[in-house]
Every structure is written in structure tokens, then in C-alpha cells.
Amino acid sequence: MIAFPAGTTAWIAGGVTDMRRGMNTLALAVQQGLGRDLHGGEIFCFRGR
């Protein structure tokens, strides 16, 4: 189990994500789709098939 600091928000993407997109494209999806700051201390989780 991974322990995160208290107050950390975790975002879980619903549906299937194409994991071939790479880190930069997934980061762009977080910024544009959710309007979130990547350096704000939040955790973003994606799942493939």
C-alpha cells in the first residue's frame, strides 16, 4: 500500500485511457480536461484496458 500525505486529492479517470499516449499527452489532458495544476500536490490515476 502506498501512503500519501493527509489532505492529498486523488483523481481517477473513468473509462479506458490509451496508455500509448505518453506522459506529456496525459499531462495535457489533465490540464485541459480538468483544469488542474500538475504541480498542486494532487494525484492523477489513469487505467488502460
C-alpha angles and dihedrals in degrees: 000000000000116000118213127194116269113273095027113146118218120201117200118197112228118223128018122318123204099239091194088076093085134221097292094053092045089050090051090051090054093049097045102030099042100020090227130147111244091211096049097101096258126131122229120199126193129182131208127205 
